[in-house]
């Protein structure tokens, strides 16, 4: 409209939003195309780790071991058998100016990242963990605590990638055991100690990789 002279020229922040299914599954090719072409916009993913609107079906963002209606836990299955897709890394691999994780339990960090993503020139991506009491099966009054534990255990680390430089925004001196996070959610109640330890090892390995990337770019 500004190019056609129909409205005055001004800064317009274009924001697109989608859930984890719409982002990491259904819409991945469209998102990849948009950021590869260099469009100036911010994409926000609200990640509740399943297709919640249509009945709590698994998505590629559903964590290992979580029980959903299409990947239910039972005698022959632990629930989700694949690891959560890392959308921030996928977007950062497109060499975009900005990609980050965020969580409502850390509200100022979330607000700062959304503002930065909107104001930066070029494609930006912010992946927001969105705890879901219904799908994750926990009382609503635990929502903030669940989000904090996701970060404090390293399951959902807070970090940003700005022009290829990694920065951790929350780095506890010692990560809490993931069991503290898992035990509060009904979708994990079936997991054995062996399966929890398997997930713990994965979290530890991925967190070390992330810290190494951040250490390569000291502040």
GROMACS elastic network, one bead per residue, 0.5 to 0.9 nm:
[ bonds ]
;  ai    aj funct       b0    kb
    1     4     6  0.51488   500
    1     5     6  0.62740   500
    1     6     6  0.52785   500
    1     7     6  0.58845   500
    1     8     6  0.85319   500
    1     9     6  0.87532   500
    2     6     6  0.58230   500
    2     7     6  0.51447   500
    2     8     6  0.60045   500
    2     9     6  0.53462   500
    2    10     6  0.81460   500
    3     6     6  0.76997   500
    3     7     6  0.84896   500
    3     9     6  0.80688   500
    4     7     6  0.79448   500
    5     8     6  0.68636   500
    5     9     6  0.80410   500
    7    10     6  0.87414   500
    9    12     6  0.88573   500
   13    40     6  0.81581   500
   13    41     6  0.66752   500
   13    42     6  0.76970   500
   13   118     6  0.58494   500
   13   119     6  0.71384   500
   14    40     6  0.73342   500
   14    42     6  0.62410   500
   14    43     6  0.85523   500
   14   118     6  0.74051   500
   15    41     6  0.58368   500
   15    43     6  0.58201   500
   15    44     6  0.73713   500
   15   118     6  0.73210   500
   16    41     6  0.74956   500
   16    42     6  0.62807   500
   16    44     6  0.62186   500
   16    45     6  0.86180   500
   17    23     6  0.85482   500
   17    42     6  0.84822   500
   17    43     6  0.57180   500
   17    45     6  0.57979   500
   17    46     6  0.73832   500
   18    21     6  0.78433   500
   18    22     6  0.55164   500
   18    23     6  0.58414   500
   18    27     6  0.86000   500
   18    43     6  0.79951   500
   18    44     6  0.65634   500
   18    45     6  0.51089   500
   18    46     6  0.61672   500
   18    47     6  0.84786   500
   19    22     6  0.52177   500
   19    23     6  0.59677   500
   19    24     6  0.83929   500
   19    44     6  0.84470   500
   19    45     6  0.53873   500
   19    47     6  0.55917   500
   19    48     6  0.73285   500
   19    49     6  0.85357   500
   19    50     6  0.85685   500
   19    51     6  0.79684   500
   20    24     6  0.56099   500
   20    25     6  0.74297   500
   20    45     6  0.61800   500
   20    46     6  0.62110   500
   20    48     6  0.67508   500
   20    49     6  0.62477   500
   20    50     6  0.68560   500
   20    51     6  0.75472   500
   20    59     6  0.72184   500
   20    60     6  0.79062   500
   20    61     6  0.61952   500
   20    62     6  0.87285   500
   20   127     6  0.89317   500
   21    24     6  0.55657   500
   21    25     6  0.51107   500
   21    26     6  0.62125   500
   21    27     6  0.78109   500
   21    47     6  0.82589   500
   21    49     6  0.79839   500
   21    50     6  0.66936   500
   21    51     6  0.59455   500
   21    58     6  0.85658   500
   21    59     6  0.56193   500
   21    60     6  0.72255   500
   21    61     6  0.73730   500
   22    25     6  0.58359   500
   22    27     6  0.50676   500
   22    28     6  0.75223   500
   22    45     6  0.85176   500
   22    51     6  0.86923   500
   23    26     6  0.63527   500
   23    28     6  0.54465   500
   23    30     6  0.89682   500
   23    31     6  0.74000   500
   23    45     6  0.65551   500
   23    46     6  0.88434   500
   23    47     6  0.89180   500
   23    87     6  0.83921   500
   24    27     6  0.65246   500
   24    28     6  0.52261   500
   24    29     6  0.89379   500
   24    45     6  0.89210   500
   24    59     6  0.79582   500
   24    60     6  0.65071   500
   24    61     6  0.69566   500
   24    85     6  0.73869   500
   24    86     6  0.87007   500
   24    87     6  0.66794   500
   25    28     6  0.56369   500
   25    29     6  0.85240   500
   25    59     6  0.70937   500
   25    60     6  0.65528   500
   25    61     6  0.85777   500
   26    29     6  0.77801   500
   26    30     6  0.86562   500
   27    30     6  0.53624   500
   27    31     6  0.61286   500
   27    32     6  0.85274   500
   28    31     6  0.51393   500
   28    32     6  0.59674   500
   28    33     6  0.84872   500
   29    32     6  0.50930   500
   29    33     6  0.61060   500
   29    34     6  0.86515   500
   30    33     6  0.50902   500
   30    34     6  0.61863   500
   30    35     6  0.87317   500
   31    34     6  0.51517   500
   31    35     6  0.62565   500
   31    36     6  0.84169   500
   31    43     6  0.83855   500
   31    91     6  0.87911   500
   32    35     6  0.54221   500
   32    36     6  0.59344   500
   32    37     6  0.85589   500
   32    90     6  0.87678   500
   32    91     6  0.74035   500
   32    94     6  0.78659   500
   33    36     6  0.50895   500
   33    37     6  0.61683   500
   33    38     6  0.87442   500
   34    37     6  0.53113   500
   34    38     6  0.65672   500
   34    39     6  0.60010   500
   34    41     6  0.89858   500
   34   123     6  0.79816   500
   35    38     6  0.50247   500
   35    39     6  0.60184   500
   35    40     6  0.83455   500
   35    41     6  0.85046   500
   35    91     6  0.78983   500
   35    94     6  0.71948   500
   35    95     6  0.89644   500
   35    96     6  0.70437   500
   35   122     6  0.80954   500
   35   123     6  0.54397   500
   35   124     6  0.79532   500
   36    39     6  0.79034   500
   36    94     6  0.62918   500
   36    95     6  0.83958   500
   36    96     6  0.80070   500
   36   123     6  0.84722   500
   37   123     6  0.88559   500
   38    41     6  0.87252   500
   38    96     6  0.77596   500
   38   122     6  0.57549   500
   38   123     6  0.59039   500
   39   121     6  0.89139   500
   39   122     6  0.58018   500
   39   123     6  0.56895   500
   40   118     6  0.88182   500
   40   120     6  0.82883   500
   40   121     6  0.59303   500
   40   123     6  0.50098   500
   40   124     6  0.78312   500
   41   117     6  0.81391   500
   41   118     6  0.68452   500
   41   119     6  0.89861   500
   41   120     6  0.86936   500
   41   121     6  0.79621   500
   41   122     6  0.63343   500
   41   123     6  0.50605   500
   41   124     6  0.62767   500
   41   125     6  0.85956   500
   42   114     6  0.80854   500
   42   117     6  0.58005   500
   42   118     6  0.54665   500
   42   119     6  0.86995   500
   42   120     6  0.87506   500
   42   122     6  0.83240   500
   42   123     6  0.60003   500
   42   125     6  0.57713   500
   42   126     6  0.75970   500
   43   117     6  0.84058   500
   43   118     6  0.88772   500
   43   123     6  0.77597   500
   43   124     6  0.61722   500
   43   126     6  0.63633   500
   43   127     6  0.84251   500
   44   114     6  0.82469   500
   44   124     6  0.85670   500
   44   125     6  0.59780   500
   44   127     6  0.59565   500
   44   128     6  0.71837   500
   45   125     6  0.78349   500
   45   126     6  0.63972   500
   45   128     6  0.58841   500
   45   129     6  0.82978   500
   46    49     6  0.88678   500
   46   126     6  0.88521   500
   46   127     6  0.65806   500
   46   128     6  0.51486   500
   46   129     6  0.62775   500
   46   130     6  0.59273   500
   47    50     6  0.78094   500
   47    61     6  0.75683   500
   47   127     6  0.69914   500
   47   128     6  0.58084   500
   47   130     6  0.52235   500
   47   131     6  0.79077   500
   48    51     6  0.79518   500
   48    52     6  0.75224   500
   48    61     6  0.83162   500
   48    62     6  0.82799   500
   48   128     6  0.86819   500
   48   129     6  0.63188   500
   48   131     6  0.55962   500
   48   132     6  0.58887   500
   48   135     6  0.81159   500
   48   136     6  0.85313   500
   49    52     6  0.82406   500
   49    56     6  0.89244   500
   49    58     6  0.74572   500
   49    59     6  0.66796   500
   49    60     6  0.80055   500
   49    61     6  0.50670   500
   49    63     6  0.70914   500
   49    84     6  0.85796   500
   49   129     6  0.82191   500
   49   130     6  0.80489   500
   49   131     6  0.82979   500
   49   132     6  0.85216   500
   49   135     6  0.86693   500
   49   136     6  0.87910   500
   50    53     6  0.88401   500
   50    55     6  0.88370   500
   50    56     6  0.56703   500
   50    57     6  0.56130   500
   50    59     6  0.50093   500
   50    60     6  0.80028   500
   50    61     6  0.67567   500
   50    62     6  0.56496   500
   50    68     6  0.77593   500
   50   135     6  0.77430   500
   51    54     6  0.59989   500
   51    55     6  0.66763   500
   51    56     6  0.51129   500
   51    58     6  0.62615   500
   51    59     6  0.63462   500
   52    55     6  0.53857   500
   52    57     6  0.67145   500
   52    58     6  0.87877   500
   52   132     6  0.84604   500
   52   134     6  0.84936   500
   52   135     6  0.66057   500
   53    56     6  0.70358   500
   53    57     6  0.89581   500
   54    57     6  0.71810   500
   55    68     6  0.87147   500
   55    69     6  0.70367   500
   55   135     6  0.85097   500
   56    68     6  0.57889   500
   56    69     6  0.58297   500
   56    70     6  0.78041   500
   56   134     6  0.87062   500
   56   135     6  0.59053   500
   57    62     6  0.89966   500
   57    68     6  0.55442   500
   57    69     6  0.52281   500
   57    70     6  0.50896   500
   57    71     6  0.72877   500
   58    61     6  0.77660   500
   58    62     6  0.57524   500
   58    66     6  0.87024   500
   58    67     6  0.82346   500
   58    68     6  0.57553   500
   58    69     6  0.72526   500
   58    70     6  0.59699   500
   58    71     6  0.62491   500
   58    80     6  0.73578   500
   59    62     6  0.52928   500
   59    63     6  0.89341   500
   59    84     6  0.87266   500
   60    63     6  0.81063   500
   60    82     6  0.79589   500
   60    83     6  0.78921   500
   60    84     6  0.60076   500
   60    85     6  0.57260   500
   61    83     6  0.78927   500
   61    85     6  0.53151   500
   61    86     6  0.77928   500
   61    87     6  0.85541   500
   62    65     6  0.86079   500
   62    66     6  0.68563   500
   62    67     6  0.89520   500
   62    68     6  0.86347   500
   62    80     6  0.69626   500
   62    82     6  0.82503   500
   62    83     6  0.75611   500
   62    84     6  0.56282   500
   62    85     6  0.81115   500
   63    66     6  0.58096   500
   63    80     6  0.67275   500
   63    81     6  0.83923   500
   63    82     6  0.73372   500
   63    83     6  0.57091   500
   63    85     6  0.84920   500
   64    67     6  0.89305   500
   64    78     6  0.86062   500
   64    79     6  0.75925   500
   64    80     6  0.51004   500
   64    81     6  0.55203   500
   64    82     6  0.54645   500
   64    84     6  0.66265   500
   64   199     6  0.74137   500
   65    73     6  0.81056   500
   65    77     6  0.89573   500
   65    78     6  0.55221   500
   65    79     6  0.51442   500
   65    81     6  0.62263   500
   65    82     6  0.81520   500
   65    83     6  0.86743   500
   65   187     6  0.82604   500
   65   188     6  0.66427   500
   65   190     6  0.86619   500
   65   191     6  0.69734   500
   65   195     6  0.77259   500
   65   196     6  0.84936   500
   65   199     6  0.83641   500
   66    71     6  0.80518   500
   66    72     6  0.81186   500
   66    73     6  0.77990   500
   66    78     6  0.75091   500
   66    79     6  0.53983   500
   66    80     6  0.53715   500
   66    81     6  0.84560   500
   66   136     6  0.84566   500
   66   186     6  0.89424   500
   66   187     6  0.53013   500
   66   188     6  0.54573   500
   66   189     6  0.89219   500
   66   190     6  0.89469   500
   66   191     6  0.86228   500
   67    70     6  0.82789   500
   67    71     6  0.59044   500
   67    73     6  0.52223   500
   67    74     6  0.89869   500
   67    78     6  0.72225   500
   67    80     6  0.62682   500
   67   136     6  0.86743   500
   67   186     6  0.84846   500
   67   188     6  0.66405   500
   67   189     6  0.89507   500
   67   190     6  0.84700   500
   68    72     6  0.50061   500
   68    73     6  0.76159   500
   68    79     6  0.67603   500
   68    80     6  0.75652   500
   68   135     6  0.78075   500
   68   136     6  0.88544   500
   68   187     6  0.72793   500
   69    72     6  0.53800   500
   69    73     6  0.88921   500
   70    79     6  0.85336   500
   70    80     6  0.88830   500
   71    77     6  0.80308   500
   71    78     6  0.83143   500
   71    80     6  0.55048   500
   71    81     6  0.82688   500
   72    77     6  0.71201   500
   72    78     6  0.73548   500
   72    80     6  0.75261   500
   73    76     6  0.77201   500
   73    77     6  0.52264   500
   73    80     6  0.79807   500
   73   187     6  0.85995   500
   73   188     6  0.88978   500
   73   190     6  0.70833   500
   73   191     6  0.88505   500
   74    77     6  0.51103   500
   74    78     6  0.64009   500
   74    79     6  0.74222   500
   74   190     6  0.82711   500
   75    78     6  0.78890   500
   77    80     6  0.80877   500
   77    81     6  0.80925   500
   78    81     6  0.70108   500
   78   188     6  0.89863   500
   78   190     6  0.73768   500
   78   191     6  0.69163   500
   78   195     6  0.86275   500
   79   187     6  0.87665   500
   79   188     6  0.88014   500
   79   190     6  0.89931   500
   80    83     6  0.79760   500
   82    85     6  0.87408   500
   83    86     6  0.89927   500
   85    90     6  0.87456   500
   86    89     6  0.56344   500
   86    90     6  0.64695   500
   86    91     6  0.89312   500
   87    91     6  0.61052   500
   87    92     6  0.84221   500
   87   127     6  0.76030   500
   88    91     6  0.51858   500
   88    92     6  0.59610   500
   88    93     6  0.84723   500
   88    99     6  0.60594   500
   88   100     6  0.64079   500
   88   101     6  0.71658   500
   88   125     6  0.73541   500
   88   126     6  0.76820   500
   88   127     6  0.68133   500
   88   160     6  0.86807   500
   88   161     6  0.85010   500
   89    93     6  0.60148   500
   89    94     6  0.88818   500
   89    99     6  0.82202   500
   89   161     6  0.88624   500
   90    93     6  0.51971   500
   90    94     6  0.70463   500
   91    94     6  0.54170   500
   91    95     6  0.75238   500
   91    96     6  0.71158   500
   91    98     6  0.88788   500
   91    99     6  0.68876   500
   91   124     6  0.86203   500
   91   125     6  0.71341   500
   92    95     6  0.54179   500
   92    96     6  0.59083   500
   92    97     6  0.81389   500
   92    98     6  0.73898   500
   92    99     6  0.60586   500
   92   100     6  0.88862   500
   92   125     6  0.85281   500
   92   161     6  0.69054   500
   92   162     6  0.87290   500
   92   163     6  0.86581   500
   92   164     6  0.72300   500
   93    96     6  0.76125   500
   93   164     6  0.86728   500
   95    98     6  0.85152   500
   95   163     6  0.71377   500
   95   164     6  0.68132   500
   96    99     6  0.73808   500
   96   122     6  0.71549   500
   96   123     6  0.58981   500
   96   124     6  0.66559   500
   96   125     6  0.85673   500
   96   161     6  0.89282   500
   96   162     6  0.81108   500
   96   163     6  0.67229   500
   96   164     6  0.79474   500
   97   117     6  0.87576   500
   97   120     6  0.74328   500
   97   121     6  0.75359   500
   97   122     6  0.64817   500
   97   123     6  0.65659   500
   97   124     6  0.64045   500
   97   161     6  0.78272   500
   97   162     6  0.55648   500
   97   164     6  0.74085   500
   98   116     6  0.83175   500
   98   117     6  0.64439   500
   98   120     6  0.76329   500
   98   122     6  0.83901   500
   98   123     6  0.71152   500
   98   125     6  0.63764   500
   98   126     6  0.82715   500
   98   160     6  0.72655   500
   98   161     6  0.56607   500
   98   163     6  0.62429   500
   98   164     6  0.80580   500
   99   113     6  0.89326   500
   99   117     6  0.77172   500
   99   123     6  0.87481   500
   99   124     6  0.56787   500
   99   126     6  0.57037   500
   99   127     6  0.79359   500
   99   159     6  0.86637   500
   99   160     6  0.57000   500
   99   161     6  0.51472   500
   99   162     6  0.66295   500
   99   163     6  0.88297   500
  100   113     6  0.71697   500
  100   117     6  0.86432   500
  100   124     6  0.84700   500
  100   125     6  0.63901   500
  100   127     6  0.61651   500
  100   128     6  0.85401   500
  100   158     6  0.75274   500
  100   159     6  0.57279   500
  100   161     6  0.60572   500
  100   162     6  0.83414   500
  101   110     6  0.82179   500
  101   113     6  0.83337   500
  101   125     6  0.85504   500
  101   126     6  0.56274   500
  101   128     6  0.57959   500
  101   129     6  0.77249   500
  101   156     6  0.80678   500
  101   157     6  0.73525   500
  101   158     6  0.53480   500
  101   159     6  0.57011   500
  101   160     6  0.64336   500
  102   105     6  0.87245   500
  102   106     6  0.74280   500
  102   107     6  0.83939   500
  102   109     6  0.68910   500
  102   110     6  0.51367   500
  102   111     6  0.87999   500
  102   113     6  0.75075   500
  102   114     6  0.88652   500
  102   126     6  0.69161   500
  102   127     6  0.60561   500
  102   129     6  0.64240   500
  102   156     6  0.87374   500
  102   157     6  0.84084   500
  102   158     6  0.59147   500
  102   159     6  0.77477   500
  102   160     6  0.89248   500
  103   106     6  0.56155   500
  103   107     6  0.69633   500
  103   109     6  0.79538   500
  103   110     6  0.61746   500
  103   127     6  0.83674   500
  103   128     6  0.52672   500
  103   129     6  0.50683   500
  103   130     6  0.69325   500
  103   131     6  0.89218   500
  103   147     6  0.65127   500
  103   148     6  0.80979   500
  103   151     6  0.83662   500
  103   156     6  0.86976   500
  103   158     6  0.78041   500
  104   108     6  0.84996   500
  104   109     6  0.85185   500
  104   110     6  0.64612   500
  104   111     6  0.89387   500
  104   128     6  0.75860   500
  104   129     6  0.74434   500
  104   130     6  0.73422   500
  104   131     6  0.89857   500
  104   144     6  0.75044   500
  104   147     6  0.71985   500
  104   148     6  0.88653   500
  105   108     6  0.89674   500
  105   110     6  0.86331   500
  105   143     6  0.81845   500
  105   144     6  0.51090   500
  105   145     6  0.74110   500
  105   146     6  0.83399   500
  105   147     6  0.54113   500
  105   148     6  0.57499   500
  106   109     6  0.55896   500
  106   110     6  0.63044   500
  106   111     6  0.88873   500
  106   144     6  0.87977   500
  106   147     6  0.82256   500
  106   148     6  0.74730   500
  107   111     6  0.61412   500
  107   112     6  0.85874   500
  108   111     6  0.50635   500
  108   112     6  0.60720   500
  108   113     6  0.85323   500
  109   112     6  0.52297   500
  109   113     6  0.62206   500
  109   114     6  0.87188   500
  109   158     6  0.86777   500
  109   169     6  0.78786   500
  110   113     6  0.52681   500
  110   114     6  0.62466   500
  110   115     6  0.86243   500
  110   126     6  0.88614   500
  110   128     6  0.79886   500
  111   114     6  0.52542   500
  111   115     6  0.61420   500
  111   116     6  0.85438   500
  112   115     6  0.51587   500
  112   116     6  0.60635   500
  112   117     6  0.85283   500
  113   117     6  0.59472   500
  113   118     6  0.84544   500
  113   126     6  0.72764   500
  113   160     6  0.83153   500
  114   117     6  0.50740   500
  114   118     6  0.60958   500
  114   119     6  0.86034   500
  114   125     6  0.88328   500
  114   126     6  0.68966   500
  115   118     6  0.51771   500
  115   119     6  0.61524   500
  115   120     6  0.85485   500
  116   119     6  0.52488   500
  116   120     6  0.59592   500
  116   124     6  0.87388   500
  117   120     6  0.54919   500
  117   121     6  0.84312   500
  117   123     6  0.80721   500
  117   124     6  0.52097   500
  117   125     6  0.68593   500
  117   126     6  0.72819   500
  118   121     6  0.80776   500
  118   123     6  0.89337   500
  118   124     6  0.73083   500
  120   123     6  0.79881   500
  120   124     6  0.74277   500
  121   124     6  0.82746   500
  126   160     6  0.87267   500
  129   147     6  0.74526   500
  129   150     6  0.88232   500
  129   156     6  0.77572   500
  130   143     6  0.89941   500
  130   147     6  0.78154   500
  131   135     6  0.86065   500
  131   136     6  0.73473   500
  131   143     6  0.62972   500
  131   144     6  0.83522   500
  131   146     6  0.70310   500
  131   147     6  0.65407   500
  132   135     6  0.54796   500
  132   136     6  0.55769   500
  132   137     6  0.76137   500
  132   138     6  0.80531   500
  132   140     6  0.83847   500
  132   143     6  0.76927   500
  133   136     6  0.53523   500
  133   137     6  0.51845   500
  133   139     6  0.60456   500
  133   140     6  0.55977   500
  133   141     6  0.89794   500
  133   142     6  0.83523   500
  133   143     6  0.71012   500
  133   185     6  0.85544   500
  134   137     6  0.50949   500
  134   138     6  0.70126   500
  134   139     6  0.84056   500
  134   140     6  0.85428   500
  135   138     6  0.83574   500
  135   186     6  0.88274   500
  135   187     6  0.76632   500
  136   185     6  0.57056   500
  136   186     6  0.62295   500
  136   187     6  0.54376   500
  136   188     6  0.83767   500
  137   184     6  0.83933   500
  137   185     6  0.54309   500
  137   187     6  0.61803   500
  138   141     6  0.84618   500
  138   142     6  0.69705   500
  138   143     6  0.79903   500
  138   146     6  0.89292   500
  138   184     6  0.64381   500
  138   185     6  0.52280   500
  138   186     6  0.64226   500
  138   187     6  0.87991   500
  139   142     6  0.57284   500
  139   143     6  0.74951   500
  139   184     6  0.88673   500
  139   185     6  0.88353   500
  140   143     6  0.55348   500
  140   144     6  0.88338   500
  141   144     6  0.74970   500
  141   145     6  0.83189   500
  142   145     6  0.52101   500
  142   146     6  0.59592   500
  142   147     6  0.86564   500
  142   184     6  0.84161   500
  143   146     6  0.52027   500
  143   147     6  0.64066   500
  143   148     6  0.88010   500
  144   147     6  0.52102   500
  144   148     6  0.62891   500
  144   149     6  0.87049   500
  145   148     6  0.50460   500
  145   149     6  0.60925   500
  145   150     6  0.85654   500
  145   181     6  0.89465   500
  146   149     6  0.51795   500
  146   150     6  0.62240   500
  146   151     6  0.89052   500
  146   181     6  0.66037   500
  146   184     6  0.77224   500
  146   185     6  0.87112   500
  147   150     6  0.51600   500
  147   151     6  0.67197   500
  147   152     6  0.88007   500
  147   156     6  0.86218   500
  147   181     6  0.89664   500
  148   151     6  0.53209   500
  148   152     6  0.60719   500
  148   153     6  0.85601   500
  149   153     6  0.57492   500
  149   154     6  0.82229   500
  149   155     6  0.82680   500
  149   156     6  0.86825   500
  149   176     6  0.78726   500
  149   178     6  0.81163   500
  149   180     6  0.74303   500
  149   181     6  0.56046   500
  150   153     6  0.56019   500
  150   154     6  0.63560   500
  150   155     6  0.51992   500
  150   156     6  0.51431   500
  150   157     6  0.74623   500
  150   178     6  0.80550   500
  150   181     6  0.64791   500
  151   154     6  0.51765   500
  151   155     6  0.61558   500
  151   158     6  0.66526   500
  151   170     6  0.77160   500
  151   171     6  0.87359   500
  151   172     6  0.88671   500
  151   175     6  0.87450   500
  152   155     6  0.77696   500
  152   156     6  0.81423   500
  152   157     6  0.76961   500
  152   170     6  0.82840   500
  152   171     6  0.80384   500
  152   172     6  0.65552   500
  152   174     6  0.84239   500
  152   175     6  0.57568   500
  152   176     6  0.59222   500
  152   177     6  0.87409   500
  152   178     6  0.87470   500
  153   156     6  0.76452   500
  153   157     6  0.81697   500
  153   172     6  0.87328   500
  153   174     6  0.86235   500
  153   177     6  0.58413   500
  153   178     6  0.53274   500
  153   179     6  0.87132   500
  153   180     6  0.80923   500
  153   181     6  0.73430   500
  153   203     6  0.83299   500
  154   157     6  0.51328   500
  154   158     6  0.86531   500
  154   171     6  0.87240   500
  154   172     6  0.88709   500
  154   175     6  0.63387   500
  154   176     6  0.78041   500
  154   177     6  0.88227   500
  154   178     6  0.78221   500
  154   203     6  0.64214   500
  154   204     6  0.75513   500
  154   206     6  0.86489   500
  154   207     6  0.64549   500
  155   178     6  0.72571   500
  155   181     6  0.88054   500
  155   200     6  0.88156   500
  155   203     6  0.59999   500
  155   204     6  0.88203   500
  155   206     6  0.89927   500
  155   207     6  0.83462   500
  157   168     6  0.77921   500
  157   169     6  0.82584   500
  157   170     6  0.72101   500
  157   171     6  0.80514   500
  157   207     6  0.77688   500
  157   210     6  0.88065   500
  158   167     6  0.87938   500
  158   168     6  0.61547   500
  158   169     6  0.53923   500
  158   170     6  0.57292   500
  158   171     6  0.81399   500
  159   166     6  0.71095   500
  159   167     6  0.55082   500
  159   169     6  0.51013   500
  159   170     6  0.72973   500
  159   210     6  0.87412   500
  159   214     6  0.88219   500
  160   165     6  0.80200   500
  160   166     6  0.58394   500
  160   167     6  0.53865   500
  160   168     6  0.66469   500
  160   169     6  0.73972   500
  161   164     6  0.56045   500
  161   165     6  0.52494   500
  161   167     6  0.64161   500
  162   165     6  0.51821   500
  162   166     6  0.66677   500
  162   167     6  0.80743   500
  163   166     6  0.85846   500
  165   213     6  0.80510   500
  165   214     6  0.72800   500
  165   216     6  0.82216   500
  165   217     6  0.61284   500
  166   210     6  0.80907   500
  166   211     6  0.87057   500
  166   213     6  0.60002   500
  166   215     6  0.80867   500
  166   216     6  0.79786   500
  166   217     6  0.66569   500
  167   210     6  0.89868   500
  167   211     6  0.85829   500
  167   213     6  0.81577   500
  167   214     6  0.50980   500
  167   215     6  0.82399   500
  167   217     6  0.76195   500
  167   218     6  0.83490   500
  167   219     6  0.82284   500
  168   171     6  0.63883   500
  168   210     6  0.81667   500
  168   211     6  0.74517   500
  168   214     6  0.64054   500
  171   174     6  0.82030   500
  171   175     6  0.83449   500
  171   211     6  0.88299   500
  172   175     6  0.59857   500
  172   176     6  0.86510   500
  175   178     6  0.84577   500
  175   204     6  0.88646   500
  176   179     6  0.83579   500
  176   180     6  0.73047   500
  176   181     6  0.87247   500
  177   180     6  0.59562   500
  177   181     6  0.77543   500
  177   200     6  0.74465   500
  178   181     6  0.52411   500
  178   182     6  0.62321   500
  178   183     6  0.86201   500
  178   196     6  0.78391   500
  178   197     6  0.88683   500
  178   199     6  0.81223   500
  178   200     6  0.63068   500
  178   203     6  0.83577   500
  179   183     6  0.57896   500
  179   184     6  0.86770   500
  179   196     6  0.70194   500
  179   197     6  0.88239   500
  179   200     6  0.83273   500
  180   183     6  0.57163   500
  180   184     6  0.71134   500
  181   184     6  0.59497   500
  181   185     6  0.75120   500
  182   185     6  0.56438   500
  182   186     6  0.82596   500
  182   187     6  0.83362   500
  182   188     6  0.59486   500
  182   189     6  0.76536   500
  182   196     6  0.85125   500
  183   186     6  0.75401   500
  183   188     6  0.69226   500
  183   189     6  0.65618   500
  184   188     6  0.83877   500
  184   189     6  0.84285   500
  185   188     6  0.58735   500
  185   189     6  0.68222   500
  186   189     6  0.51160   500
  186   190     6  0.82011   500
  187   190     6  0.76433   500
  188   191     6  0.57102   500
  189   192     6  0.85148   500
  191   194     6  0.79780   500
  191   195     6  0.59671   500
  191   196     6  0.64731   500
  192   195     6  0.52419   500
  192   196     6  0.62833   500
  192   197     6  0.86233   500
  193   196     6  0.50330   500
  193   197     6  0.60900   500
  193   198     6  0.85885   500
  194   197     6  0.51546   500
  194   198     6  0.62913   500
  194   199     6  0.88471   500
  195   199     6  0.63896   500
  195   200     6  0.85906   500
  196   199     6  0.51333   500
  196   200     6  0.60960   500
  196   201     6  0.87179   500
  197   201     6  0.61903   500
  197   202     6  0.86193   500
  198   201     6  0.53374   500
  198   202     6  0.64816   500
  198   203     6  0.88564   500
  199   202     6  0.50603   500
  199   203     6  0.62015   500
  199   204     6  0.86230   500
  200   203     6  0.51281   500
  200   204     6  0.61632   500
  200   205     6  0.86380   500
  201   204     6  0.50953   500
  201   205     6  0.61728   500
  201   206     6  0.86581   500
  202   205     6  0.51862   500
  202   206     6  0.61966   500
  202   207     6  0.85369   500
  203   206     6  0.52531   500
  203   207     6  0.60357   500
  203   208     6  0.86090   500
  204   207     6  0.52079   500
  204   208     6  0.62606   500
  204   209     6  0.87688   500
  205   208     6  0.52792   500
  205   209     6  0.64285   500
  205   210     6  0.88268   500
  206   209     6  0.50948   500
  206   210     6  0.62772   500
  206   211     6  0.87157   500
  207   210     6  0.50234   500
  207   211     6  0.61471   500
  207   212     6  0.85534   500
  208   211     6  0.50874   500
  208   212     6  0.61362   500
  208   213     6  0.87004   500
  209   212     6  0.51398   500
  209   213     6  0.63972   500
  209   214     6  0.88002   500
  210   213     6  0.51624   500
  210   214     6  0.63125   500
  210   215     6  0.86127   500
  211   214     6  0.50288   500
  211   215     6  0.59756   500
  211   216     6  0.86230   500
  212   215     6  0.50068   500
  212   216     6  0.63532   500
  213   216     6  0.52975   500
  213   217     6  0.72709   500
  214   217     6  0.55694   500
  214   218     6  0.70039   500
  215   218     6  0.56083   500
  215   219     6  0.88549   500
